[in-house]
Amino acid sequence: MQSSRIALMSTFGVTSAVFTAPAALAQVDVWQLLDQIEIEEVITETSYEVKKSLPSEIDDGLQGVEITGFAVPMIPGEMVQELLLVSDMGLCPLCGSGEHGATLQIRLAEPIPSFEEGAKLTLRGDLQAVRDPETWQAAIMTSAKLVTQ
């Protein structure tokens, strides 16, 4: 039995695409995607709702993306499991002002040793939409692993 060159080439092409796709995802600018999120708060006498307009990449979910930012542990301690990441330390996500840039909650796959608040970290994980209509939070990174500190 003989296989045609086209059949073999198409097989290698599909295999090649499978192996190169994760590298392409790692180059997504997560901060740029987060900046595209639009939030509309709808308050009536009897209800509260947050409507979120997400870029399709976040809405569909992204796996294995990298992001670099400045981190603050959500719960201080010897080991950190969750943190908040901001793109610029000049921005204050915790000071009550809505005039800060994007903030991303990170859930680590495994706890990491405590670090100095505001440390610059690079993390790799899965970016997912937060669909809860009662919170402004629109995205979260899960299964994150520390790449550099």
Buried (B, 14 or more C-beta within 10 A) or exposed (E): EEEEEEEEEEEEEEEEEEEEEEEEBBEBEBBEBBEEBEBEEEEEEEEEEBEBEBBEBBBEEBBBBBBBBBBBBEEEEEEBBBBBBBBEEEBBBEEEEEEBBBBBBBBBBEEBEEBEEEBEBBBBBBBBBBEEEEEEBBBBBBBBBBBEE
